[in-house]
Structures are given as C-alpha cells and as structure tokens.
Amino acid sequence: MATEAATKTVAMPQLDFSTYVNQFFWLLVTLVVIYFVVTRLVIPRIGGVLADRKSTIERDIAAAEELKQKAISAEAAYNQALADARSEAARIVEAARAEIKKDLDEATSRADAEIMAKSAESEKRIAAIRDSALESVTQVAHETAAEIVAVMGGSADAEAVSAAVAARLKG
C-alpha cells in the first residue's frame, strides 16, 4: 500500500526524483547523438548548399558584369551605327539635292531657250503681221483715196495718190 500510495501521489513520472539519474543519462545520450548528427551530416550539407549558392551567385554576378560590358559595347556600336547612318543619310540627301538642282537648272535653261526661241518666232510673226497690216492699210488707203477723189469729181493719178498716202502715213 505504501508503494501504491507513492505512485498515486506522483502524477508525472518525469518529476519523480528517483528517475532523475536515468533521465539525465538519456538526455546526454540524445544530445550527443543530435550533436554528431548535426556536425557530421547536417552542417556539411548546409555548408555545401551555402558554398554552391555562393559560387552560383558569384558566377551570376560575373555573367551579369560580362553581359553589362557586352550591353555597353552593343550600345556604343548601335550609337556608332546610328551616327554613320545619319551621316550617310545626310550625304544621300545632299547628293539628291545636287542632282535635283542640276536637273532643275537644266530644265530651266531648256525652258529659257524654248521661251527665247518662241519669243523670237513670235516677234517675227508679229513683225510679219505688222508689215502685212501696214501694207494692207497702205493698199486700202490708196484705194480709199482714189475712190474719194473719184467721188468728189476729180481725177487723180496713181502716183499722186501714192505720194499723198505715203506723206500722210509718215506723219
């Protein structure tokens, strides 16, 4: 009954002072096993993972630097190509302007020559029309003067009529 009363009074076996030595021993064994597992298995694996991560990060940083340098050189090449393209475009524009100006000057000189030729031809026709008109006016004046003299009852010879018309046409 005494043992029964003793076991009934201790509700939690870990609080029983008679088992402390045994509990302490197993605590030490468990800690030693955990220590060896952690130091021999877990820490090397974690160290390997950390080393892999570090080397991956360093490789990525190196690759990023290399890509950055390539990007800088690509940008410089792009800027150079753009500048070359702009200068080539300016050269082409200037060449086109010069060609257009040359063609325009040629067309202008041809047009001027045509205008001069047509103007000279027109002046010749105008002079011919003027001479023809003057001749026609002179002939009409002769005929009219002869008719007027005849209507007035006089007679005039052709030379007198011609001399009178010529004097009147001169002013």
Backbone as ProteinMPNN parsed JSONL, in Angstrom:
{"seq_chain_A": "MATEAATKTVAMPQLDFSTYVNQFFWLLVTLVVIYFVVTRLVIPRIGGVLADRKSTIERDIAAAEELKQKAISAEAAYNQALADARSEAARIVEAARAEIKKDLDEATSRADAEIMAKSAESEKRIAAIRDSALESVTQVAHETAAEIVAVMGGSADAEAVSAAVAARLKG", "coords_chain_A": {"N_chain_A": [[0.764, -1.164, 0.0], [1.916, 1.181, 0.589], [3.629, 1.627, -1.531], [1.827, 1.826, -3.447], [0.52, 4.115, -2.692], [2.574, 5.893, -3.009], [3.029, 5.878, -5.763], [0.659, 6.832, -6.613], [0.659, 9.411, -5.705], [2.554, 10.748, -7.247], [2.022, 12.238, -10.104], [3.192, 12.821, -12.505], [5.715, 11.156, -14.17], [8.21, 12.197, -14.876], [8.774, 14.065, -13.025], [9.492, 12.697, -10.867], [11.871, 12.243, -8.467], [13.47, 10.01, -8.148], [13.994, 8.992, -10.638], [15.647, 10.749, -11.907], [18.419, 10.456, -12.477], [18.513, 8.498, -14.406], [17.008, 9.809, -16.391], [18.674, 11.982, -16.882], [20.917, 10.685, -17.948], [19.886, 9.637, -20.377], [19.216, 12.007, -21.549], [21.745, 13.138, -21.987], [22.817, 11.214, -23.79], [21.059, 11.506, -25.942], [21.533, 14.187, -26.646], [24.248, 13.999, -27.365], [24.048, 12.277, -29.568], [22.429, 13.838, -31.26], [24.182, 16.011, -31.532], [26.339, 14.79, -32.961], [24.992, 13.967, -35.269], [24.149, 16.423, -36.274], [26.656, 17.782, -36.581], [28.09, 16.041, -38.253], [26.418, 15.378, -40.422], [24.301, 17.291, -41.031], [25.393, 19.975, -40.889], [27.644, 19.835, -42.755], [26.185, 19.384, -45.117], [24.568, 21.679, -45.241], [26.619, 23.554, -45.364], [27.7, 22.811, -47.844], [25.539, 23.42, -49.52], [25.391, 26.18, -49.062], [27.917, 26.923, -50.046], [27.592, 26.159, -52.717], [25.527, 27.911, -53.4], [26.863, 30.338, -53.019], [28.896, 30.141, -54.96], [27.301, 29.997, -57.232], [26.022, 32.462, -57.113], [28.269, 34.131, -57.38], [29.105, 33.352, -59.962], [26.871, 34.181, -61.384], [26.97, 36.916, -60.897], [29.391, 37.519, -62.147], [28.708, 36.785, -64.757], [26.682, 38.636, -65.159], [28.149, 41.007, -65.07], [29.737, 40.609, -67.322], [27.735, 40.538, -69.285], [26.807, 43.1, -68.921], [29.013, 44.567, -69.799], [29.0, 43.719, -72.456], [26.558, 44.759, -73.221], [27.087, 47.47, -72.96], [29.083, 47.758, -74.916], [27.571, 46.979, -77.117], [25.685, 49.006, -77.124], [27.34, 51.167, -77.668], [28.216, 50.389, -80.222], [25.759, 50.465, -81.517], [25.122, 53.199, -81.273], [27.227, 54.238, -82.782], [26.654, 53.076, -85.28], [24.216, 54.295, -85.727], [24.998, 56.977, -85.872], [26.64, 56.792, -88.136], [24.716, 56.035, -90.008], [23.108, 58.297, -89.982], [24.913, 60.23, -90.98], [25.369, 59.121, -93.489], [22.792, 59.27, -94.529], [22.523, 62.048, -94.597], [24.485, 62.617, -96.477], [23.402, 61.342, -98.718], [21.067, 62.829, -99.006], [22.16, 65.334, -99.605], [23.433, 64.697, -102.018], [21.2, 64.033, -103.551], [19.883, 66.487, -103.518], [21.758, 68.042, -104.918], [21.665, 66.754, -107.399], [18.981, 67.147, -108.073], [18.975, 69.946, -108.198], [20.733, 70.314, -110.314], [19.284, 69.042, -112.376], [17.049, 70.711, -112.325], [18.229, 73.176, -113.013], [19.061, 72.512, -115.592], [16.569, 71.988, -116.807], [15.438, 74.494, -116.506], [17.166, 76.051, -118.078], [16.668, 74.866, -120.58], [13.96, 75.476, -120.821], [14.135, 78.268, -120.817], [15.555, 78.609, -123.207], [13.682, 77.581, -125.023], [11.625, 79.397, -124.59], [12.869, 81.735, -125.422], [13.295, 81.08, -128.098], [10.641, 80.765, -128.993], [9.74, 83.298, -128.423], [11.294, 84.838, -130.161], [10.364, 83.796, -132.563], [7.698, 84.527, -132.335], [7.988, 87.312, -132.347], [8.919, 87.632, -134.952], [6.662, 86.759, -136.339], [4.862, 88.683, -135.461], [6.073, 90.962, -136.496], [5.855, 90.329, -139.196], [3.074, 90.275, -139.415], [2.562, 92.909, -138.741], [3.873, 94.237, -140.848], [2.395, 93.204, -142.954], [-0.1, 94.136, -142.224], [0.416, 96.889, -142.372], [0.967, 97.115, -145.052], [-1.471, 96.274, -146.035], [-3.074, 98.301, -144.992], [-1.966, 100.448, -146.282], [-2.571, 99.826, -148.948], [-5.381, 99.796, -148.758], [-5.698, 102.433, -148.045], [-4.763, 103.69, -150.379], [-6.664, 102.796, -152.237], [-8.975, 103.817, -151.052], [-8.454, 106.545, -151.026], [-8.294, 107.033, -153.77], [-10.907, 106.421, -154.513], [-12.301, 108.334, -153.035], [-11.427, 110.686, -154.196], [-12.406, 110.243, -156.709], [-15.141, 110.186, -156.195], [-15.55, 112.763, -155.393], [-15.39, 114.033, -157.644], [-13.1, 114.484, -158.995], [-10.055, 113.76, -160.68], [-7.417, 111.636, -160.121], [-4.082, 110.737, -160.429], [-2.289, 107.636, -160.067], [0.227, 107.938, -158.975], [0.198, 110.379, -157.626], [-1.722, 109.878, -155.706], [-0.434, 107.855, -154.315], [1.795, 109.249, -153.34], [0.534, 111.134, -151.693], [-0.693, 109.424, -149.81], [1.555, 108.158, -148.668], [2.839, 110.358, -147.567], [1.005, 111.067, -145.652], [0.951, 108.774, -144.019], [3.47, 108.841, -142.863], [3.362, 110.827, -141.101]], "CA_chain_A": [[0.0, 0.0, 0.0], [2.806, 2.331, 0.629], [4.099, 1.882, -2.905], [0.68, 2.266, -4.209], [0.281, 5.49, -2.313], [3.668, 6.689, -3.56], [2.828, 6.034, -7.207], [-0.529, 7.633, -6.844], [0.919, 10.807, -5.397], [3.348, 11.338, -8.333], [1.185, 12.18, -11.288], [4.054, 12.901, -13.693], [6.92, 10.398, -13.831], [9.44, 12.971, -15.047], [9.014, 14.847, -11.826], [9.887, 11.758, -9.8], [13.3, 12.425, -8.235], [14.182, 8.74, -8.184], [14.337, 8.683, -12.033], [16.435, 11.858, -12.464], [19.712, 9.993, -12.985], [18.198, 7.799, -15.637], [16.587, 10.818, -17.349], [19.86, 12.753, -17.206], [21.74, 9.846, -18.813], [19.287, 9.602, -21.705], [19.33, 13.363, -22.091], [23.104, 13.264, -22.509], [22.951, 10.348, -24.963], [20.293, 12.126, -27.022], [22.258, 15.39, -27.059], [25.464, 13.584, -28.074], [23.633, 11.764, -30.887], [21.998, 15.006, -32.046], [25.388, 16.769, -31.844], [27.066, 14.113, -34.025], [24.188, 14.014, -36.5], [24.194, 17.797, -36.791], [28.002, 18.147, -37.019], [28.591, 15.149, -39.295], [25.533, 15.282, -41.575], [23.526, 18.485, -41.368], [26.247, 21.151, -41.125], [28.335, 19.736, -44.047], [25.235, 19.575, -46.22], [24.237, 23.109, -45.275], [27.822, 24.232, -45.856], [27.769, 22.555, -49.294], [24.489, 24.213, -50.176], [25.809, 27.586, -48.997], [29.03, 27.084, -50.981], [27.012, 26.124, -54.066], [24.827, 29.179, -53.6], [27.857, 31.404, -53.149], [29.549, 30.04, -56.272], [26.288, 30.345, -58.23], [25.863, 33.923, -57.051], [29.471, 34.736, -57.954], [29.046, 33.129, -61.406], [25.817, 35.055, -61.918], [27.48, 38.298, -60.862], [30.391, 37.623, -63.217], [27.979, 36.772, -66.03], [25.993, 39.927, -65.258], [29.168, 42.008, -65.427], [30.094, 40.36, -68.718], [26.61, 40.99, -70.091], [26.772, 44.557, -68.838], [30.05, 45.06, -70.711], [28.524, 43.479, -73.818], [25.494, 45.725, -73.471], [27.728, 48.776, -73.164], [29.72, 47.754, -76.234], [26.492, 46.937, -78.111], [25.119, 50.351, -77.181], [28.311, 52.002, -78.383], [28.139, 50.012, -81.638], [24.477, 50.983, -82.014], [25.258, 54.651, -81.417], [28.115, 54.474, -83.916], [25.907, 52.74, -86.495], [23.213, 55.341, -85.891], [25.702, 58.173, -86.354], [27.035, 56.511, -89.522], [23.501, 56.063, -90.828], [22.694, 59.699, -90.123], [25.827, 60.917, -91.888], [25.105, 58.575, -94.821], [21.527, 59.865, -94.966], [22.811, 63.453, -94.932], [25.232, 62.598, -97.741], [22.457, 60.985, -99.77], [20.187, 63.989, -99.19], [22.928, 66.362, -100.312], [23.618, 64.242, -103.405], [19.906, 64.164, -104.214], [19.657, 67.928, -103.712], [22.624, 68.498, -106.004], [21.146, 66.203, -108.65], [17.729, 67.849, -108.373], [19.332, 71.304, -108.602], [21.313, 70.203, -111.654], [18.169, 68.788, -113.285], [16.242, 71.925, -112.368], [18.962, 74.17, -113.81], [18.986, 72.055, -116.98], [15.202, 72.212, -117.276], [15.251, 75.94, -116.587], [17.886, 76.562, -119.255], [15.923, 74.399, -121.767], [12.733, 76.27, -120.889], [14.533, 79.614, -121.232], [15.896, 78.555, -124.628], [12.418, 77.436, -125.748], [10.905, 80.674, -124.492], [13.571, 82.699, -126.287], [13.03, 80.716, -129.495], [9.245, 81.095, -129.289], [9.626, 84.755, -128.396], [11.855, 85.343, -131.423], [9.426, 83.407, -133.624], [6.523, 85.382, -132.179], [8.354, 88.655, -132.803], [8.96, 87.587, -136.413], [5.283, 86.724, -136.83], [4.262, 89.993, -135.193], [6.637, 91.891, -137.488], [5.251, 89.998, -140.492], [1.676, 90.723, -139.361], [2.597, 94.377, -138.769], [4.197, 94.633, -142.227], [1.234, 92.853, -143.778], [-1.158, 95.082, -141.877], [0.814, 98.18, -142.916], [0.804, 97.01, -146.498], [-2.921, 96.258, -146.294], [-3.579, 99.644, -144.694], [-1.497, 101.317, -147.373], [-3.361, 99.487, -150.138], [-6.738, 100.28, -148.511], [-5.624, 103.896, -148.095], [-4.659, 104.056, -151.8], [-7.951, 102.561, -152.879], [-9.946, 104.728, -150.473], [-8.131, 107.898, -151.506], [-8.678, 107.106, -155.189], [-12.372, 106.425, -154.544], [-12.766, 109.621, -152.505], [-11.148, 111.697, -155.237], [-13.331, 109.97, -157.821], [-16.476, 110.557, -155.747], [-15.565, 114.215, -155.308], [-15.462, 114.522, -159.024], [-11.798, 114.785, -159.556], [-9.3, 112.609, -161.156], [-6.063, 111.65, -159.559], [-3.304, 109.609, -160.953], [-1.848, 106.685, -159.032], [1.444, 108.441, -158.321], [-0.19, 111.464, -156.731], [-2.41, 109.241, -154.585], [0.612, 107.15, -153.555], [2.616, 110.247, -152.65], [-0.278, 111.728, -150.635], [-0.887, 108.412, -148.761], [2.862, 107.963, -148.038], [3.107, 111.54, -146.741], [0.078, 111.038, -144.525], [1.344, 107.674, -143.143], [4.693, 109.209, -142.166], [3.017, 111.7, -140.018]], "C_chain_A": [[0.824, 1.256, 0.0], [3.321, 2.638, -0.756], [2.97, 2.366, -3.78], [0.398, 3.731, -3.905], [1.361, 6.385, -2.901], [3.473, 6.902, -5.046], [1.616, 6.878, -7.513], [-0.244, 9.095, -6.583], [1.727, 11.482, -6.509], [2.548, 11.168, -9.618], [2.024, 12.199, -12.548], [5.365, 12.204, -13.369], [8.193, 11.207, -13.991], [9.737, 13.858, -13.86], [9.403, 13.967, -10.633], [11.395, 11.84, -9.664], [14.082, 11.13, -8.326], [14.599, 8.397, -9.606], [15.182, 9.787, -12.665], [17.734, 11.392, -13.077], [19.49, 9.322, -14.331], [17.81, 8.823, -16.719], [17.78, 11.656, -17.81], [20.752, 11.984, -18.161], [21.176, 9.864, -20.236], [19.282, 10.995, -22.364], [20.696, 13.567, -22.704], [23.291, 12.42, -23.757], [22.246, 10.985, -26.151], [21.022, 13.368, -27.533], [23.512, 15.047, -27.83], [25.102, 13.077, -29.468], [23.211, 12.929, -31.778], [23.212, 15.825, -32.462], [26.131, 16.117, -33.014], [26.282, 14.128, -35.347], [24.282, 15.409, -37.122], [25.582, 18.11, -37.336], [28.495, 17.292, -38.178], [27.717, 15.141, -40.551], [24.919, 16.633, -41.976], [24.423, 19.667, -41.718], [27.043, 21.003, -42.427], [27.387, 19.929, -45.239], [24.846, 21.052, -46.353], [25.412, 23.909, -45.805], [27.978, 24.041, -47.365], [26.746, 23.372, -50.058], [24.879, 25.68, -50.191], [26.96, 27.858, -49.957], [28.524, 27.078, -52.419], [26.295, 27.427, -54.383], [25.801, 30.321, -53.816], [28.514, 31.352, -54.517], [28.557, 30.39, -57.393], [26.09, 31.856, -58.282], [27.066, 34.612, -57.688], [29.495, 34.558, -59.47], [28.009, 34.049, -62.047], [26.266, 36.508, -61.948], [28.503, 38.504, -61.971], [29.716, 37.647, -64.582], [27.248, 38.093, -66.243], [26.969, 41.031, -65.641], [29.56, 41.865, -66.898], [28.978, 40.84, -69.65], [26.488, 42.51, -70.074], [27.802, 45.164, -69.789], [29.617, 44.87, -72.172], [27.435, 44.473, -74.182], [26.076, 47.115, -73.729], [28.376, 48.835, -74.539], [28.671, 47.702, -77.341], [25.851, 48.317, -78.253], [26.056, 51.295, -77.929], [28.283, 51.693, -79.874], [26.853, 50.538, -82.261], [24.57, 52.49, -82.242], [26.147, 54.996, -82.601], [27.392, 54.191, -85.232], [24.847, 53.797, -86.779], [23.847, 56.622, -86.428], [26.13, 57.986, -87.809], [25.831, 56.59, -90.455], [23.028, 57.498, -91.036], [23.603, 60.453, -91.087], [25.625, 60.419, -93.324], [23.807, 59.158, -95.383], [21.731, 61.324, -95.366], [23.549, 63.537, -96.263], [24.297, 62.297, -98.903], [21.518, 62.162, -100.07], [20.914, 65.083, -99.965], [23.14, 65.983, -101.775], [22.314, 64.39, -104.187], [19.581, 65.633, -104.484], [20.482, 68.451, -104.877], [22.102, 68.004, -107.347], [19.857, 66.915, -109.056], [18.015, 69.269, -108.845], [19.895, 71.3, -110.013], [20.197, 69.983, -112.68], [17.293, 70.024, -113.438], [16.918, 73.009, -113.203], [18.908, 73.817, -115.293], [17.617, 72.343, -117.563], [14.928, 73.708, -117.437], [15.939, 76.505, -117.821], [17.188, 76.113, -120.549], [14.661, 75.234, -121.938], [13.046, 77.701, -121.343], [14.849, 79.645, -122.727], [14.626, 78.425, -125.465], [11.653, 78.751, -125.764], [11.55, 81.706, -125.415], [13.282, 82.4, -127.763], [11.595, 81.086, -129.871], [9.03, 82.601, -129.313], [10.148, 85.354, -129.7], [10.918, 85.016, -132.579], [8.174, 84.279, -133.572], [6.807, 86.794, -132.655], [8.416, 88.718, -134.324], [7.549, 87.591, -136.98], [4.597, 88.068, -136.628], [4.775, 91.013, -136.216], [6.023, 91.635, -138.865], [3.801, 90.469, -140.529], [1.618, 92.241, -139.446], [2.872, 94.871, -140.196], [3.01, 94.367, -143.157], [0.099, 93.832, -143.515], [-0.848, 96.455, -142.45], [0.618, 98.202, -144.425], [-0.677, 97.036, -146.859], [-3.52, 97.636, -146.059], [-3.178, 100.596, -145.816], [-2.339, 101.078, -148.617], [-4.789, 100.007, -149.98], [-6.76, 101.803, -148.587], [-5.547, 104.378, -149.545], [-6.029, 103.933, -152.459], [-8.99, 103.56, -152.387], [-9.711, 106.145, -150.987], [-8.559, 108.06, -152.96], [-10.201, 107.179, -155.311], [-12.915, 107.775, -154.077], [-12.572, 110.716, -153.565], [-12.139, 111.505, -156.39], [-14.751, 110.402, -157.445], [-16.584, 112.089, -155.724], [-15.584, 114.841, -156.712], [-14.121, 114.857, -159.606], [-11.144, 113.525, -160.082], [-7.889, 112.741, -160.62], [-5.326, 110.47, -160.124], [-2.759, 108.799, -159.79], [-0.637, 107.21, -158.294], [1.105, 109.533, -157.325], [-0.879, 110.895, -155.499], [-1.387, 108.547, -153.696], [1.444, 108.126, -152.764], [1.825, 110.852, -151.502], [-0.469, 110.715, -149.469], [0.437, 108.212, -147.996], [3.17, 109.151, -147.123], [2.233, 111.503, -145.498], [0.469, 109.936, -143.538], [2.606, 108.0, -142.354], [4.406, 110.187, -141.047], [2.739, 113.02, -140.458]], "O_chain_A": [[0.422, 2.279, -0.554], [3.44, 3.807, -1.122], [3.132, 3.174, -4.695], [0.067, 4.497, -4.811], [1.082, 7.529, -3.258], [3.724, 7.998, -5.547], [1.552, 7.554, -8.539], [-0.871, 9.952, -7.205], [1.593, 12.691, -6.698], [2.427, 10.061, -10.143], [1.611, 11.646, -13.568], [6.059, 12.584, -12.426], [9.176, 10.932, -13.302], [10.856, 14.35, -13.717], [9.612, 14.464, -9.527], [12.126, 11.548, -10.61], [15.288, 11.174, -8.569], [15.494, 7.569, -9.779], [15.41, 9.751, -13.874], [18.12, 11.904, -14.128], [20.227, 9.575, -15.285], [18.255, 8.698, -17.86], [17.885, 12.0, -18.988], [21.295, 12.57, -19.098], [21.917, 10.085, -21.193], [19.338, 11.116, -23.587], [20.814, 14.102, -23.807], [23.892, 12.901, -24.718], [22.789, 10.998, -27.256], [21.113, 13.57, -28.744], [23.832, 15.698, -28.825], [25.776, 13.41, -30.442], [23.609, 12.987, -32.942], [23.287, 16.287, -33.601], [26.513, 16.806, -33.959], [26.869, 14.287, -36.417], [24.469, 15.556, -38.33], [25.697, 18.648, -38.437], [29.255, 17.782, -39.013], [28.233, 14.917, -41.646], [25.018, 17.05, -43.129], [24.223, 20.299, -42.755], [27.122, 21.98, -43.172], [27.745, 20.556, -46.236], [24.807, 21.594, -47.457], [25.234, 24.834, -46.598], [28.341, 24.973, -48.082], [27.043, 23.944, -51.106], [24.722, 26.356, -51.208], [26.987, 28.899, -50.613], [28.961, 27.883, -53.242], [26.427, 27.978, -55.475], [25.598, 31.169, -54.686], [28.679, 32.383, -55.17], [28.937, 31.008, -58.387], [26.003, 32.449, -59.358], [26.905, 35.567, -58.448], [29.857, 35.484, -60.196], [28.241, 34.619, -63.113], [25.983, 37.24, -62.897], [28.493, 39.528, -62.654], [30.095, 38.424, -65.458], [27.196, 38.609, -67.359], [26.641, 41.895, -66.454], [29.696, 42.852, -67.621], [29.242, 41.468, -70.675], [26.118, 43.129, -71.072], [27.521, 46.136, -70.491], [29.838, 45.742, -73.013], [27.386, 44.972, -75.306], [25.611, 47.84, -74.608], [28.244, 49.83, -75.251], [28.856, 48.313, -78.394], [25.515, 48.746, -79.357], [25.611, 52.121, -78.726], [28.322, 52.604, -80.701], [26.856, 51.003, -83.401], [24.145, 52.994, -83.282], [25.861, 55.935, -83.342], [27.498, 54.965, -86.184], [24.609, 54.154, -87.933], [23.303, 57.269, -87.323], [26.002, 58.903, -88.62], [25.917, 57.141, -91.552], [22.601, 57.868, -92.13], [23.125, 61.227, -91.916], [25.702, 61.204, -94.269], [23.73, 59.497, -96.564], [21.171, 61.78, -96.364], [23.275, 64.418, -97.079], [24.389, 62.927, -99.957], [21.215, 62.452, -101.227], [20.347, 65.686, -100.876], [23.041, 66.829, -102.664], [22.32, 64.82, -105.34], [19.067, 65.977, -105.548], [19.987, 69.202, -105.717], [22.097, 68.751, -108.326], [19.66, 67.246, -110.225], [17.379, 69.752, -109.782], [19.576, 72.177, -110.817], [20.159, 70.643, -113.718], [16.847, 70.347, -114.539], [16.268, 73.681, -114.004], [18.735, 74.688, -116.145], [17.501, 72.874, -118.668], [14.269, 74.13, -118.386], [15.372, 77.337, -118.53], [17.117, 76.88, -121.509], [14.326, 75.65, -123.047], [12.316, 78.275, -122.151], [14.465, 80.579, -123.431], [14.499, 79.078, -126.5], [11.111, 79.167, -126.788], [10.858, 82.456, -126.102], [13.059, 83.305, -128.567], [11.356, 81.652, -130.937], [8.247, 83.118, -130.11], [9.534, 86.254, -130.273], [10.697, 85.842, -133.464], [7.655, 84.714, -134.6], [5.96, 87.412, -133.3], [8.024, 89.718, -134.926], [7.248, 88.296, -137.943], [3.854, 88.539, -137.489], [4.008, 91.824, -136.736], [5.709, 92.567, -139.605], [3.343, 90.999, -141.541], [0.756, 92.805, -140.12], [2.212, 95.784, -140.691], [2.671, 95.181, -144.016], [-0.572, 94.297, -144.436], [-1.744, 97.125, -142.962], [0.158, 99.194, -144.991], [-1.101, 97.691, -147.811], [-4.368, 98.092, -146.826], [-3.965, 101.442, -146.24], [-2.772, 102.029, -149.267], [-5.356, 100.58, -150.911], [-7.701, 102.397, -149.114], [-6.191, 105.364, -149.904], [-6.489, 104.846, -153.145], [-9.781, 104.088, -153.168], [-10.655, 106.854, -151.339], [-9.116, 109.09, -153.342], [-10.718, 107.93, -156.138], [-13.871, 108.298, -154.649], [-13.448, 111.552, -153.787], [-12.639, 112.471, -156.967], [-15.482, 110.926, -158.286], [-17.65, 112.629, -156.02], [-15.777, 116.045, -156.878], [-14.058, 115.487, -160.662], [-11.638, 112.407, -159.932], [-7.268, 113.803, -160.666], [-5.86, 109.372, -160.276], [-2.779, 109.257, -158.648], [-0.485, 106.953, -157.1], [1.708, 109.581, -156.253], [-0.656, 111.363, -154.383], [-1.46, 108.637, -152.471], [1.773, 107.852, -151.61], [2.387, 111.068, -150.427], [-0.414, 111.094, -148.299], [0.413, 108.108, -146.77], [3.701, 108.969, -146.027], [2.679, 111.869, -144.411], [0.336, 110.133, -142.33], [2.786, 107.468, -141.258], [5.21, 110.317, -140.124], [2.427, 113.889, -139.644]]}, "name": "protein", "num_of_chains": 1, "seq": "MATEAATKTVAMPQLDFSTYVNQFFWLLVTLVVIYFVVTRLVIPRIGGVLADRKSTIERDIAAAEELKQKAISAEAAYNQALADARSEAARIVEAARAEIKKDLDEATSRADAEIMAKSAESEKRIAAIRDSALESVTQVAHETAAEIVAVMGGSADAEAVSAAVAARLKG"}
